[in-house]
């Protein structure tokens, strides 16, 4: 099935792409990984001005309501430009906080999220960028959400994904239904991020293959290189309808199953593209100074984020054996 964005959705994505293309995201990524959040926060404010955060906040709290297609469009561009920061987590946290009902957390945090003034991290069990987040919330399957504080930082392959262990604080609200919806949304946005990462790696690999010469010819003229790049494109294009299809099923009983199917396809397509990009570039693809290496690392880091493909594939299989129910969510990695 083919999903086509309408004119407003395309314009929104193009505007965000142009904004981020003009920013120096590799420098922001490197600074973020080194503990300097100033460039990353500047990008955060620029993204907020496009209205991205309002897309996950109800109108009652100065948002636009939850618009899942627009959210995956935004996540795609954020992944395409590898923008550092807990964007996915903040957007999913807005849905979580709203799901807890009208009360102090919603009144306190949702207007700030809509305005781009609050960074929120979700711990499952590790929290992304917990040291710079304004709020950290746990999202365990079997327990109500609680606020938390950052503890030990965990080592990781992606300098822009700084994971922390957390120490639990006070309960944020009761019930686990809101948690399940928020984690499913985070998983979907992560899948869309992965498509963006994969697309960026494919584009830079095609460009490199046209200019890198061996034996007197551009390497893109060799049949083996063409086949690898074509395989990457096919994988990404087959994953895209699953991501948009899951967005369209938001709020239905099929949403958890569709999210897992999208995550499997996007994770495998993005990671396969990263491996192909590394093969096309050769040794230069490993170097820290070469910007595409940051995207390659992100593709690997996101592969298991919000549930590895094996976990989500198992979830899809369970949904085919019995009526759709809330069975809990796969994976424990943030």
C-alpha positions, 0 to 999 in steps of 0.5 A: 500500500502506498501512503502519500502525505498531503500538501501541508504535511509535505510542506511541514517536512520540507520546512523542518528538513531545510531548517536542519540542513542549514544547521551544523548538526555534526558539531552539535552531536560531537558537543552533545557527546562531550557534555556541552549541550549549548549547540544542541539546545539551540537546535531544540529551540529551532525545532520547537519554533516549527511546532513539533512539540505541540503535535503531541500536546492536547489543545487544552494545554496549548498544543495541536492535539496528537497528530501521529502522521505529522509526528512521524514526519518530524521524527523522520527529519530528526533522524535524517539529520541525527539531531541530538536530544530526547525528542522522541522521549519528550513527545511520548512523555506528553502523551503519557502525562496527558493519559494520567488525567487532568491534574498537576503534572498535566498543568505543569508540564504539557504547556511547557512541552508544547512551547519547547521549554521542557526536555523530558526523558523516559527510563526503560530502564535507562534514561536518554540524556537524563542529566540535561532533562528537566524531568525523568519518568520511568516507563516500566510495563508493570508499574505506574510511572515515577519521577527519577534522577540520573545516576551512573552513565552507561557506555554507548556507541552513539555519542548523541545517545547518552544513557543513564541509570536512574534512581527512583523518586516520587510517583507521577500518577496511577495506572499503566495504560498511559505508559503502554500508549506512550511507549508504543508512540516512542517506538513508532517515532524511533522507527521513523527516526531510523528511516531518516537515518537510513535515508541520510546514509543512502544519500551520502553513500550514493554521492560518495560512490559517484565521486570515489574512483578506483581503476579509473572509474567511479565505484558507483559504476561497478555492478556490486556497488549498484546492487548494494545501494539498490537493496538499501533503497528497497529496504527503506521504501518497504519499511516506510508504508509500515511506519505510516500505516502504524501512524494511521492506526494510532488510537485503535486496538491494532496500533501496538501490533502495527507499531511492532511491525514498523519497528522490525522493518525500520530497524532492519532496513536502517541497520542494513543501510548503515552496513552498506554505507560502511562497505561503500565508504571503506575505512573512512567510514570508521573515522570520528572526523568523518560526519557519516560515521555519526549516522552509522553509529546512530543506526546501530544504537537505534537498532535495539532502542525501544525493543529489538526486532526479535522482541517486536517480531514475537509481539506481532506473532502473538497478535496473530494467534489471539485477539489483540490485547495489551500484553505488555511491551517488548524490550527494556532498552531505551 
